[in-house]
Amino acid sequence: MSRIRRFIAWGVGILLVAGMLALAFFGMNAYREMRKLQTGTLWHLPTRIYSSPFEIAPGVDMSRSGLMDRLSRLRYRKVDTVTEPGQFRLAGGTLTVYLHRFEYPDGTGRAGRVELVLDGNRVKKILSGHARQVVPSVRLEPETIATLYDAGFEDREVVSLAECPPHLIDALLCVEDRRFFEHVGIDLRAMGRALVADVFRSKVVEGGSTITQQLVKNLFLTHARTVNRKLREVWLALIMEAAYTKDEILGMYINEIYLGRSGYAGIHGFGRASRLFFDDDVSGLDVHEAALLVGIIRSPNRYSPYTHPKAALERRNTVLALMLEQGKLTPEAYRSAVKKPLGVVAFTPVVKRAPYFVDYALSSARDLYPGEDLLSRGGLRIFTTLDPQVQRVAEEASSKGLLRFPASVQTASVVLRPATGEVLAMVGGRDYGASQFNRAVSLRRNIGSLIKPVVYCTALEHGYTLASLLEDRPLTVTLPGKSTWSPANHDGESHGDVLLIDALVNSYNQATVRLGLDLGLETASAGVKEVLPGTVVPRSPALLLGAVACSPLDVAVMYAAFANRGNRPSPRCLDAVGDEHGAVIWKAPAGPVLRVFDEGPAYLVDTALREVLRRGTARGAASYGVPDGVCGKTGTTDDLRDSWFAAYTKDLVAVVWVGDDAFRSTGLTGAAGALPVAGRIMARLAVPVQGDAPEGITFCDVDPATGRRASLWTASPVTLPFLAGTEPARGPADVLPGIWDALKSFWPFKD
């Protein structure tokens, strides 16, 4: 051998050895990287935000609660015979529902059949299971109100191989990789078969890539049709087969495979596809359903059962035929499956419902772990307090209530449960797309006359009664710096001596300022600070007429104190947070409830605020269908910049603000701007139930002209509640004038 040949041989040998070492080095690196997939970081799962579940109990009104709408949004299907989850039937005065299985934070809710026996439109009793056992209540699962994706926008629910029914795996292997358990990552026989099919342009039933090759392509490579990419795919497939068992590879594949789109997110994996297409867990898939999912893999767009149902049906039947051909289906099972319709359930991609509430909930979730980006971990399940039906009512009320107002007029509303402070609905503006500023939480505006119940309640705690006479006459108050302030009533009139209850019902400013000054600004401001913690409360006479800046949420909590007979709850929008494994990582503690008013005075204010809607500044509420017995108060700020209305029952508080972001006058009072929105909310949701008077309350007939106890001769007495021991007395002097007035009525002479 010549010297040149030896040199070439040595060079080739060195290159071969170097190449083999390089392959070994990069192969080991690739092996180590692949092994990291077992750490659970393979996918960034979406975070899902849920509403609260809806509890169905005897007495629930189907119309007022929107029960049928709830079933529709949760994709329950009306059928003649209820046999499986997701179905319902309304017939013969009974609503039968087969509830979905749902993993609640307090334990898994099993799927089950319930019967709601109706009395008219109300639930009379609830029967559970085939044994029809009477139960006190059942839960309708929460609704998904938002889904948060990472930059890849991949929607998936991770399932294990054990959860997949055998016929799903059989269908997958028959179509995608029939020799999966025999090859080492690449199947030369299948590749040759695919090559021949391409050459002769015959119908392709089975591709040349193995399941392992498809998996590494989806995880590590692009979809470019190049020789280099194909060689890398083969190499990585061999390494993956060395790194994982067949079951592990199959387990990753069933969660990675792309199966179409839901809105702007891609549907990945059989778990999520089963949920969206069939409203079922993957474990519940029938043979024809499994065949459809497997058939879609080749071309999710071409075989979409929603946009191309005929092509999807043909593809599904092709898969069933392959299963029959390969002995995975009996002829009887094949004939049964091939006759069935596609059976997919219509679904609407989940956009961000209640967007302002969702933003508020996400902000609250971030506050749970300061310094840690809780949401970046993905896969969270955030359970909120939102009631989707209440939210829908609030949004519709805002839209209809503001129809006649210009686009510059904005609105915000909050609906909460007073006993717990749970926020049930939130509207932060007219159009989230145009402005994401959440006025329900972040806006700070003077609240006007909404503050008056606090001032009056404080006075009732300090010896005043609903029958106390107040002066509603002009006054001038000297302010610091020698300036003066002369408050006026909205109607421009003064009304002389009026009962305290009438001053509140009619929102008389002059009487209120005189009351506050007699009570003392220090005492009045202390009462305001109790119900509005964290709010800057000015020590100024203007405070008495609402010169204190609050958000609608602040005001809702303040009025919850009256609905709760003096107990102020803390607002909250979160119930629990779970991780991707189903474990609860945070659960809402029982919220602190602070007594800010004595129960008796709070009850007296209730009495007055109920009259506001009957004969006071909000007497127009009845025109919107607000039922009698709802309490409420209007609020208007200087120059008609802000329009407010707060309404409540013992179970519900609704607060609405209407105004201009630029502080311009809208020309709207509380009754003209906010009441049309709040009135529509309360008309749909409020069920007034006047509770018993608390201990220590007595009732007494009063002369509305004098505030004294009514006598036999009082023309139009009114019955008012009093704290025991504060009832007005009737002295001898009250009797004779009454007799004289009665006698005078018989003679037409003048005094």
TASULUR-V908487 format. One line per field, one symbol per residue. phi: phi as a letter, one per 40 degrees, with the letter a starting at -180 (. if undefined). psi: psi as a letter, one per 30 degrees, with the letter a starting at -180 (. if undefined). burial: I if it has 24 or more other ideal C-beta (glycine too) atoms within 12 Angstrom, else O. A space follows every 10 residues. Layout:
phi->???
psi->???
burial->???
This chain:
phi->.ccccccccc cccccccccc cccccccccc cccccccccg bcbccccbbb cccbcbbdhc cccccgdccc ccccgcbcbc bcbadgbaab afgbbcbccc caccdchccc cacbbbcbbg bbccabbbgc cfccbcabbc ccccbabbbc ccfbbabcbc cccccdcccd ccccccacbd cbcbhbbccc cccccccccc fcccbbcccc dccccccccb bcbccbcccc cccccccccc cccbcccccc ccccbcdcbh bbgcbccbgc cccccccbfa cccccccccc ccccccddad ccbcccbbcc cccccccccc ccccccgcbc dccccccccc cdgcccabdc cccfdccdcc ccccccccbd gbcdcccggc bbcbccbdcc cccccccccc cbdccccccb aaabbbcccb gcccaabbic acccaccccc bccbbdbfcc cddccccccc cbhcbccccb cbbdabbcbd ggcbbbcbcc cgbbbgcbcd ccccdcfccc ccccccccch cccccccccc cbcgccbcca dcdcbgcacb cdcdcccccc ccccfhcccc cabbbabbcc cgccbabccc ccbbcbbccc dccccddccc cdccabcbcc ccccgccchc caacabbdgf cbbbabbabc babbbbbbab dcgcccgbcc ccbcddcccc ccccbcbcbc cccccgbbba cbcccbgccc bcbccbcbcb cbcdgbcccb cdccccdccc ccccccbcbc c
psi->kleeeeeeee eeeeeeeeee eeeeeeeeee eeeefffffg gekjklkkkl allkkklkfk keeefheeee eefghkkkle kjflkgllkj khgkjkkjkl kkjlfglkjl klklkjkkjc gkkelkkklf fhkklfllkk llkjfkkkla ffhkjljkll effklefeee eeeeefifge gelgekjeee eeeeeeeeeg hlkkeklfkl eeeeeeeeef llgkileeee eeeeeeeeee efflleeeee eeeffekkga kjbgkkjklf eeeeeeeghl lefgklefee eeeeefeeie eegkfefiee eeeeeeeeee eeeeeggfkl eeeeeeeffk leglkkkkkj ljlheeeeee eeeeeefeik fkieffflgl jjkafkjeee eeeeeeeeee fgegllffkl lklkkljeef gkjflkkgle jeeekgkjff efkjlkgbff feeeeeeeef fhfllfgkkk jilklkkklk ggllkjklle fglkgbklle eeeeeghkee eeeeeeeeek eeeeeeeeee fikfkjjkik ffefggikkl leeeeeeeff eefghfkklk klfkelklaf gfkjfkkklk kkkkjfllee eeeeeeeefe fefegbfgff effggklkfk llklkklkgh ekklkkllaf fkkkkkkkak fgglkfgkle ffeeeeeeee eeeffkikjj lkklkgklkk kkjfffglkk afgkeilkkl llkkfgkklj leffeeeeee eeefffkhll .
burial->OOOOOOOOOO OOOOOOOOOO OOOOOOOOOI OOOIOOIOOO OIIIIIIIII IIIIIIOOOI IIOIIIIIII IOIIIIIOOO OIOIIIIIII OOOIIIIIII OIIIIOOOOO IIIIIIIIOO OOIOIIIIOO OOOOIOOIII IIIIIIIIIO OOOIIIIIIO IOIIIOIIII IIIIIIIIII OOIOIIIOOI IOOIOOOOOO OOOOOIIIII IIIIIIIIII IOOOOOOOOI OOIIIIIIII IOIIOIOIII IIIIIIIIII IIOOIIIIII IIIIIIIIII IIIIIIIIII IIIIIIIIOI OOIIIIOOOO IIIOIIIIII IIIIOOOIIO OOOIOOIIOO OIIIIOIOOI OIIIIIIIII IIOIIOOIOO OOOIIOIIII IIIIIIIIII IIIIIIIIOO IIOOIOOOII IIIIIIIIII IIIIIIIIII OIOOOOOIII IIIIIIIIII IIIIIIIIII IIOIIIIIII IIIOIOIOOO OOOOIOIOII OOOIIOOIII IIIIIIIIII IIIIIIIIIO IOIIIOIIII IIOOIOIIOI IIIIIIIIII IIIIIIIIII IIIIIIIIII IIIIIIIIOI OOOOIOOIOO IOOOOIIIII IIIIIIIIII IIIIOIIIII IOOIOIIOII IIIIIIIOOI IIIIIIIIII IIIIIIIIII IOOOOIOIII IIIIIIIIII IIIIIIIIOO OOOOOOIOOI IIIIIIIIII IOOIOOIIOI IIIOOIIIOI OOOIOOOIOO OOOOOOOOOO O
